[in-house]
Structures are given as structure tokens and as C-alpha cells.
Amino acid sequence: MWLVDISIRRPVFAVMIIGSLVVLGILGLGRLGVDLFPQVEFPYFSVITTLEGASPETMETEVTDIIEESVNTISGIKQLRSTSADGLSQVFIEFELSENIDVKAQDVRDKIAIARRDLPVDIDPPIVEKIDPDSAPILSVMIAGDLPIGQITTFADEIAKETLQRLPGVGSVSLVGGRIREIRIWLDAFKMRAFGVTSEDVVNAIQSEHAELPGGHMEVNFGARELGAKTVAEATTVEEIGELAVTFQPNGAATLVRDVARVADGLEDERTYALLNGKPGVSLEIRRQSGRNTVEVAQAVKAEIARLRTLAPEGIEIIVARDVSRFIESSIE
């Protein structure tokens, strides 16, 4: 009752208090972060392991089962499930919401480190990831046109991606549908048999000769200055790769890569695909940094895309194909 009594006896004071609260509310509204969901950490982890060339049955028995048996001893597990595919094993671990996510993350890593000795020797190290809702892409930017996919990928990777991932709040930018330049070496079995060369000899030759190694230091003016030196031994053209020596014959003649293989300048294998109105292109999946405002990051990215359109080669079209911030803004309105 004292608040009502003061408001009746001091009406000007009451009006000033209410006015100050309204002003503070207006100022705070303009600075309020806008997002679809509040920031929440879920105790959910995935363990991803790859073994090139292994069948799903092999991955199940030699990788997935071993990892499951190891992590299943951790307390507080709510659900444990797995998926095995060609050369890929995925184990998903869900803990109770009451568990400490940082402690459980360390427990999972410790158990994976113990199980590592029971896994195949040539397997890639298991990757433990925390499932984060903030890691989902907030924007999908399509870059397509009538140019070859190699040129579109070069523009998307070297210009668009490098520009967008430097923006404040942008966590990562990944490419979907791109095909980067790749030098291919097609071995000829008949020529290899004639020269007495194996595929392992070719691989070792490329790894040892197509390399840029540190060359130490060079002193000039009797030690007054010291300059760094490096060996420029990397092949820069298809012809130079073909001239790499694989083996040497007893008479001193060298067997070159071009003698037993065909070197071609091409593109990497097509693993993903992106289309814009029937035209092949590249999709840039943009993820924000954890905890950053989705709408603010999306607005900064779209402003930068408008500038990128002026830098794009003729025949390339850049559009925002998917934008999560539009739903958030419409919900707020």
C-alpha cells in the first residue's frame, strides 16, 4: 500500500519514475539481441571415425562395437546409438540434461583414447564433436552461372569465401558443389611392368620430389646478416610433374612419371552438387559464431554479398537461397 500512497501524494514523482522506466525500456529494446532460440548447451556428442576402403560390416565389428563398449561405461548416458557405412563409423552419445557437459566431454575423449589401441592401425584418429545447435548454417548463398564449374569454384573459394569469413560474427563458410583443381596421374599397368615400376614407387617419388623443404640459413657479410633459404622443388605444371624421376636403371637412365603414367590437369571428384535454376554452381553454407546474434550476422553478410556482386565475373549470379533470419524477423514483427 505504501507504493499506492506515495503515487497519490506525489503524482509528479510517480510520473517521473514511470517515464524513466519507459525510456530505459526503449533504449534496451534497440540493443536487445534477436534470435530464434535461447543459447542452450545439450549434452550430446558424436564420435566420427573413418577407415578408407572398409566395408560397413568391417566398420561395425572392428570400429563401432569397440567404441560403443568403451564409452558405454561412462555414467549418465541416456541414449547410445551408432551408424556404420563404407569407411565411416558414427557413434552418437546423449547424456542426461542434469550432467555437466564439459566433464562428460572429457570423459568421452578419455575413453576414446583408451579404445584407440584396439582399433585398426591404419584408421584415422576418431573425432569427438559436441552437437551444437548454433553450428547449423544460417545462410545459404548460391553462386552459379554459365561459366565452367572450375572457374565458379575458384571465385567462390578464393574471393567470396575469404571475404565472408572475415566478417564479424561469421564462424565458418563451407562449400557445397564446388570442384577444386586437381592434377590426376593415370598409371599404365603395361608400361609399369615393362619398366619394373610399382604404384608405390610412383607415390614415393611424388611425395619426396614434389616438396618444398627448408634449406637452412645463409650468412652474408661475414655473419653480419642471416637470410633464410628454401628449396624450390615443387612442380608447378603438368609437364614438370611428368618429369619427376621414379626409379633409376642400372645404366643410369631415369624412369620418369610420364614414362609409366598419363598426367592430366582436371578437377576433383564430384562429391556434392548444387543447382540454381538448372545451372550448376556452388553453395556457401555460412555458420555464425556461437553466441552471436543471428539477425545481426545475417544482415552483415547480405550487405557484403551486395558488394561481391560487383566483383563477380560476367555471367555469375549470386543470390541468398536460404535465410534463417527472415523467419526470426517476421516472428518478432
N, C-alpha and C positions, 0 to 999 in steps of 0.2 A: 504493500500500500504506500510505502514511502516514495516509490517512483511516481505513482499517480499523484500523490500530494505535491511533490516538487514540480511536476509538469503543470499542475493547475495554478500553483502560486507563482511559478517562474516560467511563463509561456515562452518568453523570448529565449531563455536558456534551453528549453526543450526543443524549440525550432532549430537552434544552432547545432545541438547535438545530432538531431536527425539529418540536418543538412550536411554536416561533416561526414556522417556515415554514408550518405548518398554519393558525395564527391569521392570518398575513398573507394566505394564500390565501382564507380565509373572508371576511375584510374586503374583499379585492379582488373576490370573486365578486359581492358585493352591489352594487358600484359599476361592474361591467362592463357596457358598452353591449351591447345585443342588437339585431341587425339580420339581414336576410335575406342580404345580400351585403356584402362589404367595400367601402369607398369607393374607386372606381376612376374615372379620367377617360379617356374614349375619344376619340381624335382624329377625331370625326365631326361634320360641320357640315351645316346646311341653309340654303339661300338661298330665301326666300319673297318673291314679287313679285306684286302684284295690279294689274289694269287693268280697271276696271269696264266691262262690256259687250263685252269682246273675246272672240272665238271661240277654241277650242282651237288651230286652225291659226294664227291670228294670234299667240297667245301663244308657240307653238312657234318660229315664224320670226323674230319681232321681239323676243322677250324671252329665251326659254330658250336658243336657239342662241348668242346674243350672250354671255350669262353663262357658258355652258359653254366657249366659245372663250377667254374671258378667264381663268377660273380654271384651265383645263387647263394653263396654262404654269407653274403652281406645282409645284415638285419634291416628290416623296414621296407622290404620290397613288396610292392602292391601287385605288380604285373611284370612278367618277363616273357617276351616273345621274340622270334627271330625269323629271318628270311635268308635263304641260300639260293644263289643264282650262279651263272657262269662266271667264275673268277671273283665272285663277290659274296661276302657274308655280312649281314646286318643283324645286330642284336640290340633290341630296344628294352630299356630298363625304366620302370616307373616306380617311384618311391611314394610313401605316404606324404600327404601335404604337411604333416607335423614335423617331418625330418628336416635337418639342416642341409641345404642344397650344397654348400661348399664342402662340408665334411663328407657327404656321400660321393661327391665328385672325386675327392682324393681317394676314398675307399675303392671306387671303381678303377681308378688308374693303378692303384697298388695291386689289385687282383689281376689286372691285365698284364702287369709287369711280371707277376709270378707265373701266369699261364704262358708267357712268351716262350719259355724254354720247351714247352710241349708242342708248340706249333711247328709247321714245316720250316726248314732252314731258309728257303728262298722266298718266304712270304714277306709282303710289305708290312711295316710296323702298323699295328692296329691304331685307329684314330678314335679317340673318345671325345664326343661333342655333347654339349649341353643344348637341349632343344630350347630355343628362344623365340617366342612369338614375334619379337621385334626384328628377327632376321628375315622375315618374309619380304619380298620386293614390294615397294610402294608405287613404283612407276615402271612401265614397260615402254621403251622408246624404240620405235621401228625405223630402221634406215634401209631403204630399198630403192631400186631404180632399174634402168635399162643397162647399166654397166655390168661387167663380169663380177662374179661374187668375190673374186680375189681383190679387186680394187675397192669394192664396197667394204670388205673386211678390213683392209688397210686403213681406210678413212675412219671406220668405226673404232678400231683398236688404237691407232696411233694419235688420233685427233679428238674424236668425240669422247671416248672413254677417259683419256688422260685429262681432258678438260673438266668433265663432270665429276670425277672422283676427287678433284681438288676443292670442290665446293664445301663450305662449312656444313656439317651435319650429314654428309654423304659417307656411308660406311664402306661400301664396295659396289663395284659395277662389273657384272659378268656378261659375257657374250653368249648368245644362243643363235645358232645358224651360221656362224662365221667359219670360214676355212682359211687358215693361215698358210702362207707359202711354205712348201716342204720339198726338199731335194730327195728324190727316190733313187735307189740303186737296185736295179733288177739283175739278179745273178743269173748267169747262164751255166747250167749244170754240165753241158758237154765241154765248154771251154775250161771250166774249173777242173774237170777231170783230166783234160789234156795238159794243163799247166801244173797239176798236182797241188791245187789250192782248195782249201775248205772255206766254208762260210765264216767260221770263227777267225780264220786268218784275215779275211776282209774286214770284219768288225774290229779286230785288234789294230789293224793298220789305220783305220779311220780314227779310232779313239786316240791312238798315240801320235799320229802325224797331223790330224786336223785339230790342233790345240794351240792355244796361246798361253805360254808359260812365262813366269817371271824370269828375267835374265840377270837379276842381281843389281849391283851398283857400279858406277863408273866414276872414278876420281879424275878431276881436271885441275890444272894449275897446281900440281904437286899437293893435292889434297885440300886446296882452298875451297873447292866446290865439289859436291857429290850429286850425281844425276842418277835417276832410276833408269834401268834398261829393261826392255821386254823383247821377247821373241815373237815376230810376226809370222806365224806358221799356219794360221787358219786359212783354209781355202775359201775364196770369195766368189768363185764362179763354178759352173758345172764342169768346165774344161779342167780347172785346177783340181777338182775332186777326182776326175778321171786320171790325172797324172800321179796320184799318190801311189807309192810303191807298196805292194802287198808282201811279196817274198823276193828273194834273190836266188838265181840259178847258180849252179857250180861254176859256170863260165863268167859269172859276174853280171849277167844281164838281169834286169829287174822285171818282175811281173807286175804290171800296173793294174789299177782298178778297171780301167777301160778295156783291158785285155780279157777280163773274165766277167764283165757286167756292163749293163747299159745305164748310164746316169741321166736322169730326166729331171727337169725343173717343173714341179707341179704343185698341187695343193694337198693338204692333209685330208684324211678320210672324213667323209660326211657322217658325223655322229648326231648332229642336231639339225633342225630345219625350221626356217621362219619365212612366212609369206606375208606380203602386203598387197591386197587386191590382185592376187595371182602372180605377183612378181617376187622372185626370191630376194631375200635381204638378210639383215642382221638385227636381232632384238637385243637391246641393252636393258638388263634387269638391274634396277637401281635399288639398293638397300640403304636404309638410314642407320646412323649410329644409335646404339642402344640408349634410350632415354631422351633422344632428341624429338622435337615436335614434328609430327608427320606433315602437317599443312605447311609449316614454315619451310621445311626442306623441299617439299614438292614445288612450292612457289619459286624458290631459288633455282631449282633445276629447270623448270619451264621457262624462266627468264633467260637462262643460259642457252637453252635449245633454240630460242628465237635468234640468238647471235650465231649459233652454229649453222643455221640455215643459210646465212650469208657467206659462210666459209666453205660450204659443201660444193663439190664439183657439179657441173651441169649434168642434169639427169638423175640426181639423187634427191629423194624425198624423205623428210624427217617428220614424223608425227608421234604424238603420245597415244599409244594404243590402249593403255590401261593406267588408270589414275585412282588410287585409293582415296586421295584427299578430296575428290569430288563428292563421294558419299559422306565423308565426315562434315564437309562444309554444308551440304544440303540438310544433314541431320541437325546441325546447330541452328540453321535458319528456321 
